Amino acid sequence: MREDRQLIVITHLSQLLCFITGFGSLIVPLIIWITQKEKVFQMDAHGKNIVNFQISMIIYALLCIPLILAFGLGILGFIILGIISLVFPIINAIKANNGETPTYPLSLSFIS
């Protein structure tokens, strides 16, 4: 196994594709993780955290849709999810570059 922090940083930052293209925040990191988890040191742990975070964000976004009818709470939820989805991939990319383990808030553990 080789150590490739740049690829891990790119994997974290690829979550930001949804702000540019509207999609890809789950697909691109998932493809990188699946193809590189056996080749790159610590890619498996980082990839699992990223995929769990993205699946959690999708579930929370789906829960916000019916909450829009409840006094507009869903709109506030979407704003908070957008901020979290923007800030934490950047923070964790910096942590990955320094060799630290990423932590994502509100992340449910689907893949362990």
Phi, psi and omega in degrees: 000142178251155177264122183223084182293330181296319179294323178294319177297317178298322179297317178295316183286340179293346176294339182281359178300331181295334178281339181263310186256342182094351178207175176101355183289340175255321187294311184295310177298326179296316179295316179297316181297312183297320183279337187245358186295334179272345187255330186249130179297131179070004178294326182297315180293316180294317180298318178298317179297318181294313182295317177299319179295315182292320176296319178298317179297321178296316180296316179296323178294320177295326177289333180287336183300307178290338180287347176298325180287339181266080176061024177075017180296332179294325178294317176298320177298318178296321179296315180296316178297322178296318179294314179298318181291339178271318189280313189289327172298325178290315178300316182286335173293321177294317177299318180296323178294330178272000178086012181270163178273134181284151173228128179247130179285156177059017183273122176274149183266096176268319181246122180236000000 
